Amino acid sequence: MNRRGLLKAELGFEAEEVFHSIRKTLTTLIENAGVPEDIAADILGHEKATITYGVYSTGFSTRLKLDAIKRLAY
């Protein structure tokens, strides 16, 4: 088992709860919290579709991403 799998097991996640399940849950929580999609893309590590932001920008500040994450409720 890899390190991520071991950590997941230690945290009590079931075998069927794979990394993408957690990612999908986070994405849903972000969307339901009203976080703009471009900030969500930066948090989730997704590429942006435009050359302007996708190539030339380093992304949103850590402060803006943290403020967005603080809006989540699980």
N, CA, C and O atoms as CSV, one atom per row, in Angstrom:
chain,resi,resn,atom,element,x,y,z
A,1,MET,N,N,0.863,-1.174,0.000
A,1,MET,CA,C,0.000,0.000,0.000
A,1,MET,C,C,0.912,1.240,0.000
A,1,MET,O,O,1.931,1.281,0.689
A,2,ASN,N,N,0.519,2.239,-0.786
A,2,ASN,CA,C,1.329,3.460,-0.837
A,2,ASN,C,C,1.040,4.357,0.374
A,2,ASN,O,O,0.135,4.090,1.165
A,3,ARG,N,N,1.828,5.415,0.492
A,3,ARG,CA,C,1.703,6.304,1.660
A,3,ARG,C,C,0.314,6.930,1.759
A,3,ARG,O,O,-0.238,7.059,2.851
A,4,ARG,N,N,-0.243,7.315,0.621
A,4,ARG,CA,C,-1.580,7.912,0.633
A,4,ARG,C,C,-2.600,6.893,1.127
A,4,ARG,O,O,-3.488,7.230,1.910
A,5,GLY,N,N,-2.474,5.640,0.669
A,5,GLY,CA,C,-3.383,4.587,1.112
A,5,GLY,C,C,-3.275,4.316,2.597
A,5,GLY,O,O,-4.282,4.112,3.275
A,6,LEU,N,N,-2.048,4.314,3.103
A,6,LEU,CA,C,-1.846,4.110,4.534
A,6,LEU,C,C,-2.450,5.246,5.353
A,6,LEU,O,O,-3.107,5.011,6.368
A,7,LEU,N,N,-2.224,6.469,4.907
A,7,LEU,CA,C,-2.781,7.626,5.610
A,7,LEU,C,C,-4.308,7.572,5.585
A,7,LEU,O,O,-4.965,7.820,6.595
A,8,LYS,N,N,-4.856,7.247,4.426
A,8,LYS,CA,C,-6.307,7.142,4.293
A,8,LYS,C,C,-6.863,6.112,5.274
A,8,LYS,O,O,-7.866,6.364,5.941
A,9,ALA,N,N,-6.210,4.949,5.361
A,9,ALA,CA,C,-6.659,3.894,6.281
A,9,ALA,C,C,-6.542,4.353,7.729
A,9,ALA,O,O,-7.437,4.094,8.534
A,10,GLU,N,N,-5.452,5.029,8.067
A,10,GLU,CA,C,-5.258,5.533,9.434
A,10,GLU,C,C,-6.338,6.542,9.816
A,10,GLU,O,O,-6.720,6.638,10.982
A,11,LEU,N,N,-6.825,7.292,8.831
A,11,LEU,CA,C,-7.856,8.298,9.092
A,11,LEU,C,C,-9.262,7.701,9.119
A,11,LEU,O,O,-10.235,8.406,9.385
A,12,GLY,N,N,-9.366,6.394,8.841
A,12,GLY,CA,C,-10.650,5.715,8.954
A,12,GLY,C,C,-11.469,5.668,7.678
A,12,GLY,O,O,-12.646,5.311,7.724
A,13,PHE,N,N,-10.879,6.019,6.535
A,13,PHE,CA,C,-11.611,5.938,5.271
A,13,PHE,C,C,-11.701,4.496,4.813
A,13,PHE,O,O,-10.761,3.725,5.002
A,14,GLU,N,N,-12.820,4.125,4.214
A,14,GLU,CA,C,-13.023,2.783,3.683
A,14,GLU,C,C,-12.280,2.624,2.364
A,14,GLU,O,O,-11.890,3.610,1.739
A,15,ALA,N,N,-12.086,1.372,1.941
A,15,ALA,CA,C,-11.352,1.082,0.703
A,15,ALA,C,C,-12.022,1.704,-0.522
A,15,ALA,O,O,-11.339,2.139,-1.449
A,16,GLU,N,N,-13.361,1.748,-0.529
A,16,GLU,CA,C,-14.067,2.302,-1.697
A,16,GLU,C,C,-14.030,3.833,-1.742
A,16,GLU,O,O,-14.427,4.436,-2.739
A,17,GLU,N,N,-13.560,4.448,-0.678
A,17,GLU,CA,C,-13.426,5.905,-0.651
A,17,GLU,C,C,-12.042,6.268,-1.186
A,17,GLU,O,O,-11.080,6.435,-0.437
A,18,VAL,N,N,-11.986,6.382,-2.492
A,18,VAL,CA,C,-10.716,6.662,-3.155
A,18,VAL,C,C,-10.458,8.169,-3.177
A,18,VAL,O,O,-11.335,8.973,-2.864
A,19,PHE,N,N,-9.243,8.523,-3.553
A,19,PHE,CA,C,-8.835,9.925,-3.588
A,19,PHE,C,C,-9.838,10.777,-4.355
A,19,PHE,O,O,-10.186,11.871,-3.913
A,20,HIS,N,N,-10.308,10.283,-5.507
A,20,HIS,CA,C,-11.230,11.091,-6.305
A,20,HIS,C,C,-12.597,11.245,-5.639
A,20,HIS,O,O,-13.314,12.202,-5.927
A,21,SER,N,N,-12.965,10.322,-4.759
A,21,SER,CA,C,-14.202,10.489,-3.987
A,21,SER,C,C,-14.068,11.691,-3.059
A,21,SER,O,O,-14.986,12.500,-2.929
A,22,ILE,N,N,-12.916,11.791,-2.421
A,22,ILE,CA,C,-12.661,12.913,-1.515
A,22,ILE,C,C,-12.628,14.215,-2.309
A,22,ILE,O,O,-13.180,15.229,-1.881
A,23,ARG,N,N,-11.973,14.178,-3.471
A,23,ARG,CA,C,-11.880,15.349,-4.340
A,23,ARG,C,C,-13.262,15.796,-4.822
A,23,ARG,O,O,-13.560,16.989,-4.879
A,24,LYS,N,N,-14.095,14.816,-5.166
A,24,LYS,CA,C,-15.450,15.123,-5.632
A,24,LYS,C,C,-16.265,15.775,-4.508
A,24,LYS,O,O,-16.999,16.734,-4.745
A,25,THR,N,N,-16.131,15.254,-3.298
A,25,THR,CA,C,-16.825,15.837,-2.147
A,25,THR,C,C,-16.363,17.263,-1.917
A,25,THR,O,O,-17.185,18.156,-1.711
A,26,LEU,N,N,-15.045,17.488,-1.950
A,26,LEU,CA,C,-14.513,18.836,-1.766
A,26,LEU,C,C,-15.044,19.780,-2.840
A,26,LEU,O,O,-15.438,20.907,-2.539
A,27,THR,N,N,-15.056,19.328,-4.082
A,27,THR,CA,C,-15.550,20.165,-5.175
A,27,THR,C,C,-17.011,20.543,-4.955
A,27,THR,O,O,-17.401,21.687,-5.186
A,28,THR,N,N,-17.816,19.585,-4.512
A,28,THR,CA,C,-19.231,19.855,-4.236
A,28,THR,C,C,-19.384,20.859,-3.099
A,28,THR,O,O,-20.206,21.772,-3.180
A,29,LEU,N,N,-18.598,20.693,-2.046
A,29,LEU,CA,C,-18.652,21.633,-0.919
A,29,LEU,C,C,-18.251,23.040,-1.359
A,29,LEU,O,O,-18.870,24.022,-0.951
A,30,ILE,N,N,-17.227,23.132,-2.183
A,30,ILE,CA,C,-16.780,24.434,-2.690
A,30,ILE,C,C,-17.883,25.092,-3.510
A,30,ILE,O,O,-18.173,26.277,-3.345
A,31,GLU,N,N,-18.493,24.309,-4.394
A,31,GLU,CA,C,-19.565,24.857,-5.233
A,31,GLU,C,C,-20.749,25.306,-4.386
A,31,GLU,O,O,-21.293,26.388,-4.606
A,32,ASN,N,N,-21.156,24.477,-3.411
A,32,ASN,CA,C,-22.291,24.819,-2.561
A,32,ASN,C,C,-22.015,26.014,-1.659
A,32,ASN,O,O,-22.947,26.675,-1.201
A,33,ALA,N,N,-20.741,26.295,-1.400
A,33,ALA,CA,C,-20.374,27.456,-0.586
A,33,ALA,C,C,-20.343,28.738,-1.411
A,33,ALA,O,O,-20.103,29.822,-0.881
A,34,GLY,N,N,-20.590,28.604,-2.722
A,34,GLY,CA,C,-20.630,29.789,-3.579
A,34,GLY,C,C,-19.260,30.315,-3.973
A,34,GLY,O,O,-19.127,31.478,-4.352
A,35,VAL,N,N,-18.242,29.467,-3.887
A,35,VAL,CA,C,-16.889,29.886,-4.274
A,35,VAL,C,C,-16.840,29.973,-5.800
A,35,VAL,O,O,-17.247,29.028,-6.476
A,36,PRO,N,N,-16.354,31.081,-6.355
A,36,PRO,CA,C,-16.256,31.198,-7.813
A,36,PRO,C,C,-15.404,30.066,-8.407
A,36,PRO,O,O,-14.426,29.626,-7.803
A,37,GLU,N,N,-15.793,29.613,-9.583
A,37,GLU,CA,C,-15.144,28.460,-10.199
A,37,GLU,C,C,-13.653,28.669,-10.451
A,37,GLU,O,O,-12.878,27.718,-10.354
A,38,ASP,N,N,-13.241,29.886,-10.771
A,38,ASP,CA,C,-11.817,30.112,-11.030
A,38,ASP,C,C,-10.980,29.968,-9.763
A,38,ASP,O,O,-9.843,29.502,-9.827
A,39,ILE,N,N,-11.529,30.363,-8.608
A,39,ILE,CA,C,-10.819,30.156,-7.343
A,39,ILE,C,C,-10.827,28.664,-7.003
A,39,ILE,O,O,-9.821,28.127,-6.538
A,40,ALA,N,N,-11.958,27.997,-7.235
A,40,ALA,CA,C,-12.047,26.557,-6.994
A,40,ALA,C,C,-11.016,25.809,-7.834
A,40,ALA,O,O,-10.393,24.865,-7.348
A,41,ALA,N,N,-10.831,26.218,-9.082
A,41,ALA,CA,C,-9.844,25.571,-9.953
A,41,ALA,C,C,-8.444,25.680,-9.357
A,41,ALA,O,O,-7.678,24.718,-9.402
A,42,ASP,N,N,-8.107,26.826,-8.807
A,42,ASP,CA,C,-6.795,26.993,-8.174
A,42,ASP,C,C,-6.655,26.095,-6.948
A,42,ASP,O,O,-5.600,25.494,-6.742
A,43,ILE,N,N,-7.696,25.997,-6.139
A,43,ILE,CA,C,-7.650,25.158,-4.940
A,43,ILE,C,C,-7.480,23.688,-5.319
A,43,ILE,O,O,-6.713,22.960,-4.690
A,44,LEU,N,N,-8.202,23.264,-6.348
A,44,LEU,CA,C,-8.189,21.859,-6.761
A,44,LEU,C,C,-7.039,21.507,-7.695
A,44,LEU,O,O,-6.829,20.335,-8.008
A,45,GLY,N,N,-6.297,22.510,-8.139
A,45,GLY,CA,C,-5.166,22.247,-9.015
A,45,GLY,C,C,-5.543,22.002,-10.456
A,45,GLY,O,O,-4.794,21.359,-11.191
A,46,HIS,N,N,-6.689,22.500,-10.873
A,46,HIS,CA,C,-7.120,22.345,-12.262
A,46,HIS,C,C,-6.554,23.464,-13.118
A,46,HIS,O,O,-6.344,24.583,-12.649
A,47,GLU,N,N,-6.316,23.147,-14.365
A,47,GLU,CA,C,-5.836,24.162,-15.296
A,47,GLU,C,C,-6.976,25.089,-15.668
A,47,GLU,O,O,-8.145,24.704,-15.663
A,48,LYS,N,N,-6.609,26.325,-15.991
A,48,LYS,CA,C,-7.596,27.287,-16.468
A,48,LYS,C,C,-7.557,27.292,-17.991
A,48,LYS,O,O,-6.503,27.110,-18.599
A,49,ALA,N,N,-8.709,27.501,-18.589
A,49,ALA,CA,C,-8.866,27.327,-20.032
A,49,ALA,C,C,-8.254,28.441,-20.874
A,49,ALA,O,O,-7.941,28.217,-22.043
A,50,THR,N,N,-8.080,29.610,-20.321
A,50,THR,CA,C,-7.610,30.717,-21.140
A,50,THR,C,C,-6.100,30.894,-21.059
A,50,THR,O,O,-5.478,30.539,-20.057
A,51,ILE,N,N,-5.529,31.431,-22.092
A,51,ILE,CA,C,-4.085,31.708,-22.099
A,51,ILE,C,C,-3.764,32.774,-21.064
A,51,ILE,O,O,-2.750,32.685,-20.372
A,52,THR,N,N,-4.616,33.775,-20.955
A,52,THR,CA,C,-4.352,34.880,-20.034
A,52,THR,C,C,-4.130,34.394,-18.619
A,52,THR,O,O,-3.119,34.730,-18.003
A,53,TYR,N,N,-5.055,33.610,-18.090
A,53,TYR,CA,C,-4.933,33.137,-16.713
A,53,TYR,C,C,-4.260,31.772,-16.632
A,53,TYR,O,O,-3.542,31.496,-15.671
A,54,GLY,N,N,-4.478,30.923,-17.616
A,54,GLY,CA,C,-3.927,29.579,-17.598
A,54,GLY,C,C,-2.421,29.529,-17.802
A,54,GLY,O,O,-1.756,28.621,-17.303
A,55,VAL,N,N,-1.883,30.494,-18.529
A,55,VAL,CA,C,-0.454,30.494,-18.828
A,55,VAL,C,C,0.289,31.588,-18.080
A,55,VAL,O,O,1.358,31.346,-17.520
A,56,TYR,N,N,-0.271,32.785,-18.070
A,56,TYR,CA,C,0.476,33.934,-17.572
A,56,TYR,C,C,0.236,34.286,-16.107
A,56,TYR,O,O,0.977,35.094,-15.546
A,57,SER,N,N,-0.765,33.709,-15.484
A,57,SER,CA,C,-1.043,34.020,-14.080
A,57,SER,C,C,-0.501,32.920,-13.176
A,57,SER,O,O,-0.512,31.745,-13.542
A,58,THR,N,N,-0.035,33.300,-12.017
A,58,THR,CA,C,0.385,32.302,-11.026
A,58,THR,C,C,-0.777,31.907,-10.122
A,58,THR,O,O,-0.600,31.098,-9.211
A,59,GLY,N,N,-1.949,32.459,-10.358
A,59,GLY,CA,C,-3.137,32.069,-9.616
A,59,GLY,C,C,-3.484,33.029,-8.496
A,59,GLY,O,O,-2.810,34.034,-8.271
A,60,PHE,N,N,-4.546,32.691,-7.808
A,60,PHE,CA,C,-5.028,33.519,-6.718
A,60,PHE,C,C,-4.081,33.440,-5.525
A,60,PHE,O,O,-3.334,32.473,-5.372
A,61,SER,N,N,-4.121,34.452,-4.698
A,61,SER,CA,C,-3.267,34.479,-3.510
A,61,SER,C,C,-3.702,33.406,-2.525
A,61,SER,O,O,-4.842,32.942,-2.539
A,62,THR,N,N,-2.776,33.033,-1.685
A,62,THR,CA,C,-3.078,32.060,-0.630
A,62,THR,C,C,-4.195,32.583,0.265
A,62,THR,O,O,-5.052,31.811,0.696
A,63,ARG,N,N,-4.198,33.864,0.544
A,63,ARG,CA,C,-5.232,34.477,1.393
A,63,ARG,C,C,-6.617,34.291,0.782
A,63,ARG,O,O,-7.554,33.927,1.492
A,64,LEU,N,N,-6.769,34.535,-0.531
A,64,LEU,CA,C,-8.080,34.375,-1.170
A,64,LEU,C,C,-8.527,32.912,-1.158
A,64,LEU,O,O,-9.705,32.624,-0.944
A,65,LYS,N,N,-7.598,31.998,-1.383
A,65,LYS,CA,C,-7.954,30.576,-1.360
A,65,LYS,C,C,-8.324,30.136,0.053
A,65,LYS,O,O,-9.267,29.365,0.233
A,66,LEU,N,N,-7.602,30.610,1.041
A,66,LEU,CA,C,-7.923,30.277,2.432
A,66,LEU,C,C,-9.293,30.830,2.821
A,66,LEU,O,O,-10.067,30.150,3.494
A,67,ASP,N,N,-9.595,32.052,2.405
A,67,ASP,CA,C,-10.911,32.640,2.686
A,67,ASP,C,C,-12.015,31.788,2.063
A,67,ASP,O,O,-13.075,31.606,2.663
A,68,ALA,N,N,-11.769,31.267,0.861
A,68,ALA,CA,C,-12.755,30.419,0.197
A,68,ALA,C,C,-12.932,29.109,0.964
A,68,ALA,O,O,-14.059,28.649,1.151
A,69,ILE,N,N,-11.840,28.512,1.403
A,69,ILE,CA,C,-11.912,27.244,2.131
A,69,ILE,C,C,-12.629,27.423,3.472
A,69,ILE,O,O,-13.332,26.519,3.922
A,70,LYS,N,N,-12.459,28.560,4.096
A,70,LYS,CA,C,-13.131,28.828,5.381
A,70,LYS,C,C,-14.650,28.886,5.237
A,70,LYS,O,O,-15.370,28.789,6.231
A,71,ARG,N,N,-15.137,29.042,4.015
A,71,ARG,CA,C,-16.583,29.094,3.779
A,71,ARG,C,C,-17.215,27.707,3.774
A,71,ARG,O,O,-18.440,27.591,3.808
A,72,LEU,N,N,-16.399,26.651,3.733
A,72,LEU,CA,C,-16.925,25.293,3.617
A,72,LEU,C,C,-17.492,24.786,4.927
A,72,LEU,O,O,-16.990,25.097,6.007
A,73,ALA,N,N,-18.542,24.003,4.810
A,73,ALA,CA,C,-19.146,23.353,5.973
A,73,ALA,C,C,-19.446,21.920,5.580
A,73,ALA,O,O,-20.122,21.680,4.579
A,74,TYR,N,N,-18.953,20.969,6.351
A,74,TYR,CA,C,-19.166,19.559,6.038
A,74,TYR,C,C,-20.122,18.942,7.029
A,74,TYR,O,O,-20.429,17.754,6.932
